[in-house]
């Protein structure tokens, strides 16, 4: 049997995750892991668990599975996992001899399983890159928690570096702005909406810098595109539960624009490194239908950067800077 290549120095790419299949059972397993995370839901467990197991998982698993089924790829399954695999594969030759590995915070391949595989091939230095351009404790810090939880069990820990965010990285901003410009072409929508995943307002009040970083990303992208203030807007999507979340809500903005006579809009999601349920189904299908129902004519979703060459170049440069001294 061939020997696995050495992984003395590795970069671990991590994204949120995905169910293993678009079925109620797989989605229930995925949601249970996701919604157990105290970084995601910080409600007292005595109050949260009865609601989670008594209502949310039994009632939400099947409808969410049906949503996944609308975007599931016949050849490769989960779009998020496929896009991230392509990104990791494209980065690998650019970063050699740095070993590139991919894990998911929830679901498979899990962070513990990938780290243990790297340990078997001699891991000594580890750089962790959560694929979230904007930092939030609900996402980025949760990845760091999972990495630390696993490494705490090791007798010999690798030297560890972590990339907290890249929300204003010039290479990333340029790549995203160029992608948006190409997608809009010679027939841009009347307005551009930059939609980010939301978090509860109280998380931001307690010091999570996420909204400030989203605003900085949006401003940088709009400046690159030379958009006037009335040609674009920032909004937040994917609300969950009844408490106040960051606003304005993406769906509310789209409906307001349609009722005000805006007929064609373009939507990009700068918080998502790879396309997933929240972009391909929530924005491109669900919100697009809502925009038309409110009086609009067309919503054009602009895909995430995924494994585009400019994205690969931007992330490779980011990784090389943070791995300085580890690789030639």
N, C-alpha and C positions, 0 to 999 in steps of 0.2 A: 504494500500500500504506500503511495507517495506521501512524503512528509509535508505537513502544512508549512507554508512560508512563514518566516519569522515576523513577529509583530511587536518588536521591542518598543517602537514608537508608533502610536496609533491615534487617529482622530475618530471620535464616536459622534456620528450624526444622529440626532434624535428628533423624531416628530411625535405628534400626539398619539396616533395609533388608529386602529380600525378593527372592526370585528373580522373573524376568519371567514365568515360567509354571510350573505344577506338573509339570514334566517332569524326567527324570534329567539331561538335558544342561543345562537352565537351573539346576537345583539344584547341579550340580557346579560350574558357573561361579561361582555365588554363594558356595558353601562355600569354594572355592579362594581367593577374595578375602578372605573373612572370616577364614579360618584362616591366611592369610599375615600377618595383622596381628600384629606383635610385642607389641602391648599385650594381645592376646587370648591368644596362645600364645608364651611367652618361651623355649621350649626351643631349644637350639642348632640352627641350621639344618641342619647336617650330620646330626643325628639326626632332626630333625623332617620334613624334606622326603621322605626315603624312606618314612617311615610315612604321611605325608599322601598322596603320590601312589601309593604301592604298596598301601595298604590302605584308608585312610579314604575317599578320594574314590571309588575303584572300588566299595567295598562299601556305602557309606552313601548315595550319591546317589539311587539308586532308591527305597529305603525311605523316605527323607525326602520325596522327591517324592510318594509315595503318601500320606504324612501331610498334605502341603499340599493334595492333591487333595480331601481330606475337608472342608476349610474354604474352598476357592476359590469365589469368587462368580461366578456365570454372567454377571452384568451388569457387574461392575467388577473382577474379578480378585482380586488380593491384598487380604485384609481390612485388613492393616496400612497399605498404601498408601492404600486408600480412606478409612479412618478419619482418617489424617493429612491427606489432601487436604481432607476435610470440615472438620477443625479449622482448617487454614490459611485456608480460604474464610470460615469464621465469624469468624476474628480480623481479617481484612483490613479490613472496614468499621469495626471497633471501633478500629483503630490508625491509620487514615488521618490524615495523609499518609505515615506510615511504610509502606514497601513490605514485604509479607509474602511470603517465598519458602520453599519446602520442598525439602529434599534428603534423601538416604539415605546413610548412611556406607558401605554396601556395596550394590551394585546400582544401580538407576536410580530417580529422577533423581540422578545422582552429584553430589557436592559440587563438583568442578571445573567440570562443565558448568553448574550453576546459578550459580556465582560468575561465570563468564565471561559468562553472559547478563545478569547484573546490571551487570557492568562496561560492557557495550555501551549501557546506558541511564543511565550517569553515576554509578555507585556511588562515594560518598565517605565514608560512615559505615556501619559494619556491626556489628550486634549478633547474636551467635550464641547460640542457645538449644537445647542438646541436650535432647531430650524424655525425659530420664532424671531423675526427681525426686531420686534419690540419686546422689551422685558416686562414680564408680569410674574408675581409670585405664584399665580395660578397655573402657569405654564413652565416658564424657564426655571424658577426655583424648585418646582416639583421634580423636574428632571435631575437637578443637582441633588435633591433629597434621595431619589432612587439610586443614583450612582454612589452616593456616600453610604447608603444603607447596605449596598452590596460590598463595597470595599472595606467596610468596617468588619466584615467576617474574614478577611484575608489575613494571613500571617505576614505577607510581604506586599505592601501596598505600592502601586506605581506612583511616580511623581505625577501630580495632577494640576492641570490648568483648565480654566473654564472661560468660555466666551459668553458674557452676559447679554449682549445685544449687538445689533448692527443697524439700528434704525436710521442712522444718518451717515452710514458708510457711503462714500462717494461712488464707489464702483457699483454697489447695490442700487443706489438711487438712479444712477445713469442707466443701468440695465433695465430697471422697471419703467423709467420714463420713456426709453427708446421702444420698449415693448408696447406700451400704451400708444405711443405715436404711430407705430406701424399698424397696429390693429385699427386705429381710427381712420388712418389713411386720408384720402381726399374727401371723405364724406363723414366727418365726425358727428356724433350726436350733439344736440344743442347744449347739453351739460354733461359733465363727468362727475360721477359719484365715487368717492374713495371710501369703501366700506371695510371696517375693521370688526373683528369679533369683540363683543362687549364683555364687560365684567360688572358686578354690582357696584353701585356708587360708593358704598361704605368701604369697599376694599381700597378705592382711590383715596378716600378721606383718611384712611389709616396709613397712607404713605406709599401705596403702590404707584410707581411712576408711569404706569402704562398709558394713561390718557395723554400725558405730556409728550411721551415718545411717539404716540400715534399722530398727534398734532404736528410734531416736528417732521415726521416722515411725509405727511400729507403736504405740508408747506413746501418742503424740498422738492417733491415731485411736481407740484403745481408750478413752482418757479422754473424747473427745468423745461416744462411744457409751455411756459410763458402764457399761462392762463390768467385771465382777469378774475377778480373775486366773485363775480356773478356767473362765471362759467363752470365752477366746480364747488363741491361741498364734501365735508367729512361726515360720516355717519357710522353707527354701530349696529351690528346684526346679532342674531342668535340669542335672543333673550331667553331666560329660563326662570320659572318661578314668578312670584308676585312682587318681590321687593324691587325698588327702583334700580335701574341699571343705567350705565352711561348712555347719554343721548346726544343728538337726536337719533331715533331708531331709523334704520335703513328703510324699512317698509313704509314708515310714516312719511319720510322725505319723498320717496318715489310716488306715493299716492298724492301728496301735496303738489308735486311738480305736474303730474298728469292733470289734476283738477285745475291747475293754473294755466294750462294750455301747452305745456312742454310735451312734444310728441315723440322725440327720439333721444334716448339717453344711453350713455356708456357707463358701465360699472366695472371697476377694478378693485381687487381686494389685496392691498399691500401687506397685510399681516399674515398672509398664507404663502409659504414658500412653494407649496405643491397643491395641486387641485384635489378637492375632497368633497365630502357631502355638503359642507357649508357653502362651497362655491358652485359646484356643478348642479346641485339640486336646489338648495335654498335660494341662491341668487339667479342662476341661469334658467331655472324652471319655475319655481314657486313665485319668487318676487317678480319675475318677468310677466307671469300671468296676472298678478295683482296690478302691475303697472298698466297693462292693457285694459283690464277690467275697470280701472279708474279713469280711462280716457286716453291713455297713451297709445302710441302706434308700435314702438319697438324698443325693447331693452336689449342691448348688446353686451354680453358678458365678455370681458377681456381676460383670457386665461392667466393663471399664475405663471411665474417664470419657469417652474418645473426644471427640466434639464436643458434649457436653452443655453447655447454657448456663452452668452454674456453673463448669465447667472453662474455658470461653472467658473468662469474667469473671476468674477467678483468674489465668490466664496473661496476659491483657491488662494487669492491674494490675501483675504482676511485670515485664513488658516495659516498661511505662511508667516504672516506678521506675528501671530500669537504663538507660533511654534518656533520662533527665532531662537537659535542656539541648539535646537534639537535635530534639525535636518540641514543639509547643505542647500 
